[in-house]
Amino acid sequence: MRQFTAFVDATGHKAEGSCNVWSGSNWENQPGKSWRDPGFSQTGTHPVVCVSWNDARAYSSWLSRLTGKHYRLPTESEWEYMARGGTRTSRFWGDDPALACEFANVHDATTQSAHKFAWEPHECKDGFAATAPVGRFKANPFGLHDTAGNTWEWVEDCFNTNYVNAPNDGSARVTDDCGRRVYRGGGWSGPSSVRSATRTGNPPSYRSQLLGFRVVRALD
């Protein structure tokens, strides 16, 4: 979150207006909720949430200009490759969702007590009722943190319901339903969402208290 604050302070980018938040009984798009106030307390070490695909792209462009390096959102295939960390199981730690609290910030006994979500929790307790500071949980086999849980993460691709005719060279899919963009990772959600293969999408202006992003740096 600290890096996104620096971006907004430097550019005046308006990443505000409304955000989809859990009201206690359902999801509501609430005016006034934003990355500054997503409905729960955060510090500079937490991942930014309530940011749209457009916001994430704007941040990436600013960071590229600032550093002289090429930063961007990962493609969907890049994201899954790094999230799996060379594994073929449903989660990078294996197939048992009850082990999640060692490796990821998820919907568990802590969030169930705080938020009363309608969906199934993980059968463990990680101690965080919303987002957790970045890097708090064990890394995946590639040494990457938070590739499952904590926040859903925007990727570059346009949304499609399957992988038919998807690029096979690691590039982003930029055809099909570009009125929606893909995000991955599951956020602090239940077992059906926190899986390496889970994917969904929404319009590029969509913001949610479960949704953030990470960037990658091109080496060429």
N, CA, C and O of each residue as an XYZ file, in Angstrom:
880
protein
N       0.824     -1.203      0.000
C       0.000      0.000      0.000
C       0.866      1.263      0.000
O       0.480      2.293     -0.554
N       2.031      1.170      0.623
C       2.926      2.333      0.689
C       3.319      2.802     -0.707
O       3.365      4.003     -0.970
N       3.604      1.857     -1.604
C       4.006      2.230     -2.959
C       2.860      2.883     -3.720
O       3.080      3.822     -4.485
N       1.637      2.393     -3.519
C       0.502      2.992     -4.220
C       0.238      4.405     -3.700
O      -0.131      5.291     -4.471
N       0.424      4.615     -2.414
C       0.283      5.956     -1.850
C       1.269      6.918     -2.492
O       0.913      8.054     -2.804
N       2.509      6.474     -2.692
C       3.514      7.319     -3.334
C       3.096      7.680     -4.754
O       3.292      8.811     -5.197
N       2.525      6.721     -5.459
C       2.026      6.960     -6.827
C       0.930      8.019     -6.840
O       0.982      8.953     -7.641
N      -0.057      7.884     -5.966
C      -1.162      8.853     -5.915
C      -0.648     10.230     -5.520
O      -1.064     11.236     -6.094
N       0.250     10.282     -4.550
C       0.802     11.566     -4.117
C       1.575     12.241     -5.244
O       1.531     13.464     -5.382
N       2.283     11.451     -6.054
C       3.120     12.018     -7.115
C       2.316     12.451     -8.333
O       2.683     13.411     -9.010
N       1.220     11.746     -8.615
C       0.497     11.976     -9.873
C      -0.876     12.613     -9.698
O      -1.419     13.174    -10.650
N      -1.440     12.537     -8.507
C      -2.810     13.004     -8.312
C      -3.849     12.079     -8.902
O      -5.003     12.471     -9.074
N      -3.457     10.853     -9.217
C      -4.396      9.883     -9.798
C      -5.600      9.687     -8.875
O      -5.442      9.545     -7.663
N      -6.794      9.681     -9.452
C      -8.032      9.545     -8.684
C      -8.484      8.083     -8.685
O      -9.214      7.650     -9.577
N      -8.047      7.339     -7.690
C      -8.425      5.933     -7.563
C      -9.507      5.794     -6.499
O      -9.409      4.964     -5.596
N     -10.528      6.614     -6.623
C     -11.554      6.662     -5.584
C     -12.934      6.760     -6.229
O     -13.058      6.802     -7.453
N     -13.956      6.795     -5.399
C     -15.329      6.928     -5.883
C     -16.257      5.964     -5.186
O     -17.220      6.377     -4.540
N     -15.971      4.665     -5.314
C     -16.771      3.644     -4.639
C     -16.000      2.330     -4.691
O     -15.035      2.181     -5.439
N     -16.451      1.390     -3.880
C     -15.796      0.080     -3.832
C     -16.814     -0.941     -3.357
O     -17.660     -0.636     -2.517
N     -16.736     -2.148     -3.892
C     -17.608     -3.235     -3.451
C     -17.088     -3.792     -2.132
O     -15.962     -4.284     -2.053
N     -17.921     -3.709     -1.100
C     -17.539     -4.158      0.235
C     -18.634     -5.047      0.806
O     -19.789     -4.977      0.385
N     -18.260     -5.884      1.771
C     -19.196     -6.771      2.444
C     -19.924     -5.988      3.526
O     -19.288     -5.444      4.428
N     -21.247     -5.925      3.448
C     -22.039     -5.131      4.379
C     -22.396     -5.869      5.661
O     -22.930     -5.275      6.597
N     -22.102     -7.158      5.701
C     -22.518     -7.988      6.820
C     -23.556     -9.009      6.420
O     -23.785     -9.995      7.121
N     -24.192     -8.757      5.262
C     -25.173     -9.707      4.736
C     -25.051     -9.898      3.229
O     -25.491    -10.919      2.700
N     -24.454     -8.921      2.523
C     -24.257     -9.049      1.086
C     -23.186     -8.067      0.622
O     -22.691     -7.249      1.398
N     -22.837     -8.167     -0.671
C     -21.868     -7.248     -1.256
C     -22.570     -5.997     -1.763
O     -23.608     -6.089     -2.419
N     -22.013     -4.836     -1.466
C     -22.597     -3.561     -1.886
C     -21.510     -2.667     -2.448
O     -20.398     -2.614     -1.923
N     -21.845     -1.958     -3.530
C     -20.937     -0.950     -4.067
C     -21.172      0.350     -3.295
O     -22.147      1.059     -3.544
N     -20.290      0.653     -2.376
C     -20.518      1.748     -1.444
C     -19.702      2.981     -1.815
O     -18.472      2.922     -1.831
N     -20.369      4.103     -2.114
C     -19.660      5.367     -2.315
C     -18.888      5.736     -1.054
O     -19.345      5.499      0.064
N     -17.729      6.310     -1.252
C     -16.908      6.706     -0.116
C     -15.892      5.668      0.310
O     -14.892      6.006      0.944
N     -16.131      4.399     -0.031
C     -15.137      3.374      0.252
C     -14.102      3.369     -0.874
O     -14.447      3.507     -2.048
N     -12.849      3.211     -0.509
C     -11.778      3.303     -1.489
C     -10.542      2.614     -0.947
O     -10.570      2.034      0.138
N      -9.461      2.679     -1.701
C      -8.202      2.099     -1.247
C      -7.735      2.740      0.049
O      -7.018      2.112      0.829
N      -8.139      4.003      0.291
C      -7.777      4.661      1.546
C      -8.614      4.150      2.712
O      -8.151      4.131      3.852
N      -9.831      3.741      2.432
C     -10.742      3.246      3.469
C     -11.570      2.109      2.889
O     -12.714      2.322      2.490
N     -11.000      0.887      2.837
C     -11.714     -0.242      2.241
C     -12.716     -0.911      3.177
O     -13.340     -1.906      2.810
N     -12.872     -0.373      4.376
C     -13.802     -0.975      5.329
C     -13.116     -1.710      6.452
O     -13.773     -2.306      7.305
N     -11.784     -1.672      6.458
C     -10.996     -2.266      7.538
C      -9.658     -1.543      7.592
O      -9.267     -0.871      6.639
N      -8.967     -1.685      8.703
C      -7.715     -0.975      8.921
C      -6.574     -1.622      8.153
O      -6.463     -2.847      8.099
N      -5.718     -0.780      7.556
C      -4.518     -1.250      6.878
C      -3.340     -0.343      7.201
O      -3.526      0.802      7.612
N      -2.136     -0.854      7.016
C      -0.922     -0.055      7.140
C      -0.196     -0.075      5.806
O      -0.650     -0.705      4.851
N       0.933      0.617      5.746
C       1.709      0.658      4.515
C       2.263     -0.676      4.081
O       2.654     -0.830      2.924
N       2.308     -1.653      4.985
C       2.844     -2.977      4.641
C       1.779     -3.917      4.104
O       2.099     -5.034      3.699
N       0.514     -3.492      4.089
C      -0.565     -4.317      3.554
C      -0.681     -4.105      2.044
O      -0.275     -3.060      1.536
N      -1.229     -5.085      1.320
C      -1.465     -4.888     -0.115
C      -2.607     -3.902     -0.325
O      -3.597     -3.922      0.405
N      -2.463     -3.050     -1.314
C      -3.542     -2.126     -1.623
C      -4.732     -2.906     -2.185
O      -4.542     -3.861     -2.939
N      -5.948     -2.511     -1.829
C      -7.173     -3.102     -2.351
C      -8.114     -1.971     -2.776
O      -7.781     -0.792     -2.650
N      -9.278     -2.341     -3.274
C     -10.214     -1.343     -3.819
C      -9.562     -0.542     -4.951
O      -9.743      0.670     -5.061
N      -8.804     -1.250     -5.785
C      -8.199     -0.623     -6.958
C      -8.662     -1.366     -8.203
O      -8.786     -2.591     -8.201
N      -8.911     -0.621     -9.245
C      -9.397     -1.191    -10.500
C      -8.234     -1.625    -11.387
O      -7.076     -1.313    -11.112
N      -8.565     -2.355    -12.462
C      -7.568     -2.693    -13.481
C      -6.975     -1.420    -14.057
O      -5.769     -1.349    -14.294
N      -7.809     -0.415    -14.284
C      -7.317      0.869    -14.800
C      -6.327      1.500    -13.834
O      -5.297      2.026    -14.256
N      -6.631      1.451    -12.531
C      -5.709      1.988    -11.524
C      -4.378      1.241    -11.551
O      -3.312      1.852    -11.487
N      -4.452     -0.083    -11.647
C      -3.241     -0.906    -11.652
C      -2.381     -0.612    -12.875
O      -1.156     -0.541    -12.776
N      -3.022     -0.443    -14.021
C      -2.282     -0.110    -15.233
C      -1.633      1.267    -15.106
O      -0.496      1.462    -15.537
N      -2.350      2.214    -14.517
C      -1.794      3.561    -14.337
C      -0.581      3.532    -13.411
O       0.411      4.219    -13.656
N      -0.664      2.732    -12.342
C       0.469      2.601    -11.437
C       1.672      2.010    -12.164
O       2.790      2.501    -12.011
N       1.452      0.962    -12.953
C       2.539      0.312    -13.676
C       3.234      1.289    -14.620
O       4.461      1.298    -14.717
N       2.454      2.106    -15.311
C       3.037      3.088    -16.241
C       3.868      4.121    -15.495
O       4.955      4.492    -15.937
N       3.351      4.581    -14.363
C       4.093      5.551    -13.546
C       5.400      4.955    -13.039
O       6.442      5.608    -13.100
N       5.357      3.726    -12.540
C       6.560      3.086    -12.018
C       7.595      2.899    -13.123
O       8.794      3.032    -12.879
N       7.141      2.594    -14.325
C       8.063      2.452    -15.456
C       8.742      3.780    -15.765
O       9.952      3.823    -15.984
N       7.977      4.853    -15.783
C       8.561      6.176    -16.044
C       9.538      6.564    -14.935
O      10.603      7.118    -15.208
N       9.181      6.278    -13.705
C       9.995      6.665    -12.553
C      11.342      5.957    -12.541
O      12.367      6.564    -12.233
N      11.336      4.671    -12.877
C      12.533      3.841    -12.739
C      13.306      3.639    -14.030
O      14.477      3.261    -13.998
N      12.668      3.886    -15.163
C      13.293      3.582    -16.437
C      13.271      2.105    -16.779
O      13.875      1.690    -17.769
N      12.586      1.310    -15.977
C      12.403     -0.117    -16.227
C      10.963     -0.343    -16.702
O      10.087      0.494    -16.482
N      10.733     -1.487    -17.354
C       9.402     -1.764    -17.889
C       8.606     -2.616    -16.910
O       8.812     -3.826    -16.819
N       7.700     -1.983    -16.183
C       6.807     -2.687    -15.269
C       5.420     -2.788    -15.899
O       4.982     -1.888    -16.616
N       4.739     -3.900    -15.619
C       3.404     -4.130    -16.176
C       2.683     -5.159    -15.319
O       3.272     -5.760    -14.421
N       1.400     -5.353    -15.609
C       0.675     -6.448    -15.002
C       1.128     -7.765    -15.627
O       1.450     -7.794    -16.815
N       1.162     -8.847    -14.864
C       1.484    -10.135    -15.474
C       0.373    -10.587    -16.410
O      -0.782    -10.194    -16.244
N       0.718    -11.406    -17.385
C      -0.323    -12.073    -18.166
C      -0.916    -13.189    -17.306
O      -0.342    -13.571    -16.286
N      -2.060    -13.699    -17.727
C      -2.688    -14.753    -16.945
C      -1.820    -16.010    -16.891
O      -1.717    -16.641    -15.839
N      -1.199    -16.378    -18.000
C      -0.358    -17.577    -17.987
C       0.889    -17.359    -17.143
O       1.325    -18.284    -16.457
N       1.477    -16.167    -17.171
C       2.603    -15.870    -16.288
C       2.183    -15.968    -14.832
O       2.898    -16.529    -14.002
N       1.012    -15.413    -14.532
C       0.548    -15.428    -13.148
C       0.396    -16.870    -12.656
O       0.863    -17.194    -11.564
N      -0.242    -17.733    -13.433
C      -0.449    -19.102    -12.962
C       0.874    -19.851    -12.840
O       1.055    -20.640    -11.912
N       1.784    -19.614    -13.755
C       3.091    -20.270    -13.670
C       3.800    -19.904    -12.372
O       4.302    -20.779    -11.667
N       3.839    -18.608    -12.057
C       4.552    -18.204    -10.836
C       3.764    -18.578     -9.586
O       4.366    -18.845     -8.545
N       2.433    -18.606     -9.661
C       1.630    -18.955     -8.487
C       1.781    -20.429     -8.131
O       1.846    -20.779     -6.952
N       1.837    -21.281     -9.126
C       1.996    -22.716     -8.873
C       3.397    -23.058     -8.371
O       3.566    -24.007     -7.606
N       4.375    -22.311     -8.785
C       5.734    -22.577     -8.343
C       6.234    -23.957     -8.739
O       6.993    -24.580     -7.996
N       5.818    -24.436     -9.894
C       6.252    -25.744    -10.369
C       5.413    -26.906     -9.888
O       5.732    -28.055    -10.193
N       4.353    -26.646     -9.146
C       3.503    -27.722     -8.621
C       2.348    -28.004     -9.573
O       2.034    -27.203    -10.453
N       1.719    -29.170     -9.374
C       0.542    -29.539    -10.160
C      -0.665    -29.811     -9.272
O      -1.707    -30.245     -9.762
N      -0.536    -29.563     -7.987
C      -1.646    -29.756     -7.053
C      -2.585    -28.555     -7.104
O      -2.277    -27.545     -7.737
N      -3.719    -28.667     -6.442
C      -4.717    -27.605     -6.512
C      -4.258    -26.312     -5.850
O      -4.695    -25.225     -6.228
N      -3.380    -26.433     -4.864
C      -2.731    -25.288     -4.230
C      -1.234    -25.558     -4.221
O      -0.824    -26.716     -4.311
N      -0.424    -24.543     -4.116
C       1.007    -24.815     -4.225
C       1.546    -25.650     -3.066
O       2.604    -26.268     -3.187
N       0.813    -25.673     -1.928
C       1.248    -26.508     -0.808
C       0.664    -27.914     -0.865
O       1.039    -28.758     -0.051
N      -0.231    -28.189     -1.788
C      -0.859    -29.501     -1.893
C      -2.341    -29.380     -2.152
O      -2.813    -28.350     -2.633
N      -3.080    -30.434     -1.833
C      -4.520    -30.450     -2.116
C      -5.396    -30.232     -0.895
O      -6.617    -30.156     -1.031
N      -4.816    -30.129      0.291
C      -5.609    -30.016      1.517
C      -5.851    -28.555      1.874
O      -4.914    -27.870      2.284
N      -7.088    -28.052      1.730
C      -7.350    -26.647      2.052
C      -7.184    -26.325      3.532
O      -6.994    -25.163      3.890
N      -7.252    -27.336      4.397
C      -7.122    -27.088      5.832
C      -5.714    -26.652      6.221
O      -5.510    -26.140      7.321
N      -4.734    -26.848      5.327
C      -3.367    -26.408      5.595
C      -3.124    -24.963      5.180
O      -2.014    -24.455      5.333
N      -4.142    -24.303      4.659
C      -3.968    -22.980      4.057
C      -3.346    -21.963      5.002
O      -2.547    -21.133      4.568
N      -3.692    -22.008      6.279
C      -3.284    -20.939      7.188
C      -1.782    -20.903      7.451
O      -1.293    -19.942      8.043
N      -1.042    -21.917      7.030
C       0.419    -21.857      7.068
C       0.971    -21.041      5.904
O       2.058    -20.470      5.992
N       0.214    -20.993      4.818
C       0.749    -20.492      3.558
C       0.016    -19.267      2.996
O       0.538    -18.592      2.109
N      -1.179    -18.977      3.500
C      -1.982    -17.933      2.865
C      -2.974    -17.329      3.851
O      -3.445    -17.989      4.777
N      -3.272    -16.064      3.626
C      -4.325    -15.391      4.376
C      -5.647    -15.646      3.657
O      -5.853    -15.166      2.542
N      -6.544    -16.405      4.296
C      -7.756    -16.884      3.636
C      -8.977    -16.629      4.512
O      -8.867    -16.152      5.642
N     -10.134    -16.956      3.965
C     -11.356    -16.967      4.772
C     -11.307    -18.200      5.664
O     -11.340    -19.334      5.188
N     -11.228    -17.953      6.962
C     -11.013    -19.012      7.935
C     -11.862    -18.728      9.175
O     -12.836    -17.979      9.101
N     -11.501    -19.314     10.297
C     -12.259    -19.074     11.526
C     -12.211    -17.612     11.948
O     -13.171    -17.105     12.528
N     -11.106    -16.927     11.666
C     -10.970    -15.517     12.041
C     -11.930    -14.640     11.255
O     -12.654    -13.831     11.837
N     -11.941    -14.794      9.926
C     -12.841    -13.966      9.119
C     -14.298    -14.346      9.327
O     -15.180    -13.490      9.268
N     -14.552    -15.619      9.568
C     -15.932    -16.043      9.793
C     -16.495    -15.377     11.048
O     -17.653    -14.960     11.067
N     -15.681    -15.280     12.083
C     -16.112    -14.638     13.319
C     -16.342    -13.144     13.120
O     -17.272    -12.577     13.692
N     -15.489    -12.500     12.303
C     -15.565    -11.051     12.131
C     -16.616    -10.610     11.127
O     -17.264     -9.582     11.324
N     -16.799    -11.384     10.037
C     -17.602    -10.906      8.909
C     -18.865    -11.712      8.632
O     -19.754    -11.230      7.931
N     -18.964    -12.914      9.158
C     -20.149    -13.751      8.937
C     -20.419    -13.969      7.456
O     -21.561    -13.863      7.009
N     -19.374    -14.274      6.693
C     -19.552    -14.550      5.274
C     -20.477    -15.750      5.080
O     -20.587    -16.623      5.940
N     -21.138    -15.763      3.922
C     -22.107    -16.816      3.637
C     -21.450    -18.065      3.079
O     -22.108    -19.099      2.966
N     -20.176    -18.003      2.728
C     -19.552    -19.145      2.093
C     -18.652    -19.904      3.068
O     -18.306    -19.411      4.141
N     -18.288    -21.114      2.658
C     -17.531    -22.040      3.500
C     -16.152    -21.488      3.851
O     -15.448    -21.002      2.966
N     -15.750    -21.550      5.126
C     -14.393    -21.131      5.498
C     -13.403    -22.294      5.433
O     -13.800    -23.459      5.403
N     -12.134    -21.968      5.412
C     -11.101    -22.970      5.623
C     -11.141    -23.419      7.082
O     -11.453    -22.634      7.978
N     -10.826    -24.674      7.303
C     -10.862    -25.221      8.657
C      -9.526    -24.990      9.360
O      -8.818    -25.934      9.710
N      -9.200    -23.711      9.556
C      -7.973    -23.319     10.242
C      -8.143    -21.881     10.704
O      -9.201    -21.286     10.500
N      -7.118    -21.319     11.320
C      -7.198    -19.956     11.843
C      -5.873    -19.253     11.599
O      -4.838    -19.661     12.128
N      -5.908    -18.175     10.779
C      -4.667    -17.472     10.466
C      -4.492    -16.174     11.249
O      -3.419    -15.571     11.219
N      -5.544    -15.741     11.951
C      -5.414    -14.578     12.808
C      -5.699    -13.243     12.146
O      -5.605    -12.208     12.805
N      -6.046    -13.231     10.861
C      -6.322    -11.982     10.151
C      -7.771    -11.960      9.691
O      -8.231    -12.887      9.024
N      -8.492    -10.895     10.049
C      -9.895    -10.776      9.678
C     -10.084    -10.148      8.305
O     -11.177    -10.221      7.742
N      -9.042     -9.535      7.757
C      -9.090     -8.971      6.407
C      -7.715     -9.217      5.776
O      -7.193    -10.326      5.893
N      -7.116     -8.235      5.117
C      -5.802     -8.445      4.525
C      -4.730     -8.616      5.598
O      -4.897     -8.177      6.736
N      -3.645     -9.252      5.222
C      -2.482     -9.421      6.087
C      -1.303     -8.654      5.491
O      -1.275     -8.431      4.280
N      -0.338     -8.247      6.300
C       0.866     -7.629      5.742
C       1.517     -8.534      4.694
O       1.509     -9.757      4.834
N       2.066     -7.943      3.670
C       2.686     -8.701      2.581
C       3.834     -9.548      3.127
O       4.639     -9.067      3.924
N       3.909    -10.803      2.700
C       5.014    -11.676      3.061
C       4.916    -12.314      4.425
O       5.905    -12.859      4.915
N       3.759    -12.265      5.055
C       3.607    -12.814      6.397
C       3.575    -14.352      6.394
O       3.928    -14.976      7.395
N       3.162    -14.958      5.292
C       2.999    -16.409      5.231
C       4.127    -17.055      4.431
O       4.887    -16.365      3.751
N       4.232    -18.377      4.512
C       5.304    -19.103      3.839
C       5.261    -18.893      2.328
O       4.188    -18.797      1.733
N       6.431    -18.825      1.723
C       6.545    -18.634      0.277
C       6.245    -19.927     -0.465
O       6.283    -21.015      0.109
N       5.946    -19.785     -1.755
C       5.759    -20.973     -2.591
C       7.128    -21.497     -3.039
O       8.143    -20.892     -2.698
N       7.189    -22.600     -3.791
C       8.490    -23.168     -4.173
C       9.379    -22.234     -4.987
O      10.588    -22.457     -5.051
N       8.828    -21.208     -5.605
C       9.639    -20.224     -6.319
C      10.109    -19.092     -5.410
O      10.784    -18.169     -5.865
N       9.755    -19.158     -4.128
C      10.134    -18.110     -3.193
C       9.231    -16.901     -3.218
O       9.600    -15.843     -2.707
N       8.055    -17.034     -3.802
C       7.108    -15.926     -3.919
C       6.036    -16.029     -2.837
O       5.537    -17.114     -2.540
N       5.693    -14.889     -2.259
C       4.703    -14.843     -1.193
C       3.330    -14.410     -1.719
O       3.222    -13.695     -2.715
N       2.302    -14.859     -1.029
C       0.928    -14.393     -1.266
C       0.432    -14.679     -2.678
O      -0.373    -13.921     -3.218
N       0.907    -15.768     -3.278
C       0.378    -16.148     -4.590
C      -0.947    -16.892     -4.453
O      -1.590    -17.211     -5.453
N      -1.347    -17.164     -3.233
C      -2.696    -17.644     -2.926
C      -3.187    -16.811     -1.746
O      -2.424    -16.500     -0.832
N      -4.465    -16.455     -1.778
C      -5.032    -15.706     -0.671
C      -4.609    -14.245     -0.637
O      -3.997    -13.739     -1.577
N      -4.937    -13.594      0.435
C      -4.687    -12.184      0.753
C      -5.475    -11.244     -0.157
O      -6.410    -10.600      0.318
N      -5.143    -11.139     -1.424
C      -5.987    -10.395     -2.359
C      -6.099    -11.168     -3.671
O      -5.182    -11.890     -4.061
N      -7.229    -11.005     -4.340
C      -7.270    -11.322     -5.754
C      -6.344    -10.336     -6.451
O      -6.133     -9.231     -5.949
N      -5.788    -10.714     -7.599
C      -4.825     -9.864     -8.296
C      -5.201     -9.733     -9.777
O      -5.366    -10.723    -10.490
N      -5.327     -8.477    -10.210
C      -5.579     -8.223    -11.628
C      -4.424     -8.745    -12.488
O      -3.260     -8.666    -12.094
N      -4.760     -9.277    -13.664
C      -3.766     -9.585    -14.691
C      -4.155     -8.840    -15.964
O      -5.204     -8.198    -16.021
N      -3.315     -8.931    -16.970
C      -3.504     -8.122    -18.172
C      -4.670     -8.592    -19.043
O      -5.273     -7.775    -19.740
N      -4.998     -9.871    -19.022
C      -5.830    -10.483    -20.059
C      -7.297    -10.059    -20.053
O      -7.878     -9.725    -19.020
N      -7.861    -10.088    -21.250
C      -9.311    -10.040    -21.393
C      -9.895    -11.366    -20.910
O      -9.230    -12.401    -20.963
N     -11.136    -11.327    -20.440
C     -11.742    -12.511    -19.849
C     -12.291    -13.443    -20.921
O     -12.832    -13.012    -21.939
N     -12.133    -14.742    -20.652
C     -12.781    -15.776    -21.444
C     -13.131    -16.904    -20.503
O     -12.416    -17.138    -19.529
N     -14.214    -17.607    -20.771
C     -14.671    -18.639    -19.836
C     -13.804    -19.892    -19.862
O     -13.918    -20.733    -18.970
N     -12.936    -20.034    -20.867
C     -12.067    -21.211    -20.947
C     -10.768    -20.832    -21.644
O     -10.546    -19.665    -21.966
N      -9.910    -21.825    -21.876
C      -8.608    -21.577    -22.479
C      -8.563    -21.905    -23.962
O      -7.483    -21.936    -24.553
N      -9.716    -22.151    -24.575
C      -9.747    -22.440    -26.007
C      -9.188    -21.244    -26.779
O      -9.629    -20.111    -26.584
N      -8.221    -21.502    -27.649
C      -7.563    -20.492    -28.480
C      -6.763    -19.474    -27.668
O      -6.455    -18.388    -28.159
N      -6.431    -19.824    -26.437
C      -5.584    -18.934    -25.632
C      -4.161    -18.936    -26.179
O      -3.730    -19.949    -26.731
N      -3.418    -17.842    -26.047
C      -2.024    -17.827    -26.506
C      -1.210    -18.912    -25.815
O      -1.432    -19.204    -24.640
N      -0.278    -19.503    -26.529
C       0.576    -20.536    -25.939
C       2.019    -20.077    -25.788
O       2.921    -20.890    -25.585
N       2.233    -18.752    -25.889
C       3.592    -18.211    -25.782
C       3.771    -17.331    -24.551
O       4.773    -16.626    -24.435
N       2.794    -17.365    -23.616
C       2.896    -16.561    -22.399
C       2.358    -15.154    -22.516
O       2.338    -14.414    -21.532
N       1.917    -14.768    -23.714
C       1.398    -13.413    -23.902
C      -0.023    -13.306    -23.376
O      -0.666    -14.314    -23.083
N      -0.504    -12.084    -23.260
C      -1.860    -11.842    -22.768
C      -2.880    -12.100    -23.868
O      -2.612    -11.883    -25.049
N      -4.042    -12.561    -23.461
C      -5.166    -12.685    -24.388
C      -5.830    -11.311    -24.484
O      -6.322    -10.783    -23.486
N      -5.841    -10.743    -25.675
C      -6.366     -9.387    -25.861
C      -7.540     -9.384    -26.829
O      -7.850     -8.358    -27.434
N      -8.197    -10.542    -26.976
C      -9.430    -10.652    -27.748
C     -10.503    -11.240    -26.848
O     -10.260    -11.433    -25.656
N     -11.662    -11.526    -27.373
C     -12.801    -12.063    -26.632
C     -13.438    -10.949    -25.790
O     -13.643     -9.848    -26.300
N     -13.752    -11.205    -24.528
C     -14.521    -10.254    -23.735
C     -13.598     -9.264    -23.042
O     -13.262     -9.443    -21.872
N     -13.184     -8.219    -23.757
C     -12.305     -7.218    -23.158
C     -13.083     -6.184    -22.352
O     -12.497     -5.256    -21.796
N     -14.403     -6.346    -22.290
C     -15.202     -5.567    -21.349
C     -15.036     -6.055    -19.933
O     -15.512     -5.423    -18.989
N     -14.346     -7.209    -19.777
C     -13.967     -7.716    -18.465
C     -12.492     -8.092    -18.500
O     -11.979     -8.536    -19.527
N     -11.828     -7.911    -17.388
C     -10.432     -8.307    -17.252
C     -10.315     -9.360    -16.151
O     -11.108     -9.383    -15.210
N      -9.325    -10.218    -16.283
C      -9.182    -11.367    -15.393
C      -8.485    -10.969    -14.097
O      -7.600    -10.113    -14.091
N      -8.897    -11.600    -13.001
C      -8.090    -11.571    -11.785
C      -8.027    -12.952    -11.165
O      -8.925    -13.777    -11.335
N      -6.926    -13.184    -10.430
C      -6.582    -14.511     -9.935
C      -6.179    -14.440     -8.465
O      -5.947    -13.350     -7.943
N      -6.093    -15.579     -7.795
C      -5.491    -15.652     -6.480
C      -6.404    -15.962     -5.316
O      -5.953    -16.515     -4.312
N      -7.685    -15.617     -5.424
C      -8.642    -16.021     -4.408
C      -8.904    -15.051     -3.289
O      -9.977    -15.095     -2.686
N      -7.952    -14.162     -2.980
C      -8.160    -13.230     -1.880
C      -8.398    -13.952     -0.555
O      -8.118    -15.144     -0.432
N      -8.908    -13.234      0.421
C      -9.244    -13.879      1.695
C     -10.641    -14.488      1.563
O     -11.618    -14.039      2.162
N     -10.673    -15.552      0.731
C     -11.905    -16.234      0.373
C     -11.858    -17.688      0.811
O     -10.894    -18.122      1.442
N     -12.909    -18.447      0.474
C     -13.041    -19.828      0.887
C     -12.252    -20.796      0.019
O     -11.609    -20.381     -0.945
N     -12.295    -22.097      0.356
C     -11.491    -23.107     -0.344
C     -11.762    -23.209     -1.842
O     -10.849    -23.511     -2.609
N     -12.985    -22.967     -2.268
C     -13.280    -23.092     -3.697
C     -12.614    -21.992     -4.519
O     -12.409    -22.161     -5.721
N     -12.273    -20.867     -3.888
C     -11.639    -19.757     -4.601
C     -10.129    -19.773     -4.484
O      -9.438    -19.409     -5.436
N      -9.596    -20.186     -3.339
C      -8.147    -20.146     -3.127
C      -7.525    -21.424     -3.687
O      -7.154    -22.335     -2.946
N      -7.424    -21.465     -5.006
C      -6.834    -22.562     -5.763
C      -6.032    -21.950     -6.907
O      -6.383    -20.883     -7.412
N      -4.972    -22.612     -7.311
C      -4.098    -22.054     -8.350
C      -4.812    -21.848     -9.678
O      -4.427    -20.974    -10.455
N      -5.851    -22.644     -9.951
C      -6.540    -22.562    -11.238
C      -7.757    -21.643    -11.234
O      -8.316    -21.366    -12.296
N      -8.177    -21.169    -10.077
C      -9.403    -20.367    -10.015
C      -9.210    -19.027    -10.701
O      -8.181    -18.373    -10.532
N     -10.204    -18.626    -11.474
C     -10.107    -17.383    -12.231
C     -11.493    -16.774    -12.345
O     -12.498    -17.484    -12.370
N     -11.533    -15.472    -12.414
C     -12.787    -14.768    -12.643
C     -12.465    -13.420    -13.265
O     -11.298    -13.124    -13.525
N     -13.475    -12.600    -13.507
C     -13.215    -11.311    -14.128
C     -14.339    -10.330    -13.909
O     -15.451    -10.707    -13.539
N     -14.040     -9.072    -14.140
C     -15.003     -7.987    -14.013
C     -14.567     -6.827    -14.898
O     -13.452     -6.845    -15.419
N     -15.416     -5.817    -15.081
C     -15.019     -4.667    -15.889
C     -13.758     -4.002    -15.342
O     -13.504     -4.062    -14.139
N     -12.971     -3.372    -16.202
C     -11.706     -2.774    -15.763
C     -11.866     -1.627    -14.773
O     -10.883     -1.188    -14.176
N     -13.084     -1.139    -14.590
C     -13.330     -0.087    -13.599
C     -13.763     -0.648    -12.245
O     -13.944      0.111    -11.293
N     -13.929     -1.964    -12.150
C     -14.445     -2.607    -10.938
C     -13.433     -2.522     -9.798
O     -12.232     -2.697    -10.004
N     -13.940     -2.249     -8.588
C     -13.102     -2.222     -7.390
C     -13.773     -3.046     -6.297
O     -14.995     -3.027     -6.153
N     -12.962     -3.767     -5.533
C     -13.462     -4.596     -4.439
C     -12.449     -4.595     -3.308
O     -11.245     -4.475     -3.531
N     -12.962     -4.733     -2.081
C     -12.067     -4.803     -0.926
C     -11.283     -6.118     -0.891
O     -10.401     -6.284     -0.048
N     -11.590     -7.051     -1.790
C     -10.836     -8.300     -1.916
C      -9.785     -8.240     -3.020
O      -9.037     -9.200     -3.203
N      -9.711     -7.136     -3.758
C      -9.008     -7.133     -5.042
C      -7.899     -6.092     -5.096
O      -8.122     -4.906     -4.851
N      -6.688     -6.567     -5.424
C      -5.535     -5.700     -5.604
C      -4.753     -6.102     -6.838
O      -5.347     -6.480     -7.848
N      -3.425     -6.028     -6.776
C      -2.612     -6.405     -7.932
C      -1.157     -6.545     -7.511
O      -0.765     -6.098     -6.434
N      -0.367     -7.167     -8.369
C       1.090     -7.127     -8.297
C       1.607     -6.840     -9.695
O       0.914     -7.093    -10.680
N       2.808     -6.317     -9.787
C       3.394     -6.024    -11.090
C       4.599     -6.926    -11.319
O       5.176     -7.470    -10.377
N       4.964     -7.073    -12.583
C       6.184     -7.772    -12.957
C       7.058     -6.809    -13.729
O       6.566     -5.833    -14.296
N       8.367     -7.080    -13.755
C       9.291     -6.251    -14.521
C       9.862     -7.054    -15.681
O      10.442     -8.122    -15.486
N       9.694     -6.539    -16.866
C      10.237     -7.199    -18.053
C      11.760     -7.118    -18.033
O      12.318     -6.095    -17.635
N      12.442     -8.187    -18.457
C      13.902     -8.243    -18.435
C      14.518     -7.784    -19.754
O      15.734     -7.613    -19.844
N      13.691     -7.585    -20.772
C      14.259     -7.155    -22.061
C      14.273     -5.640    -22.158
O      14.713     -5.091    -23.167
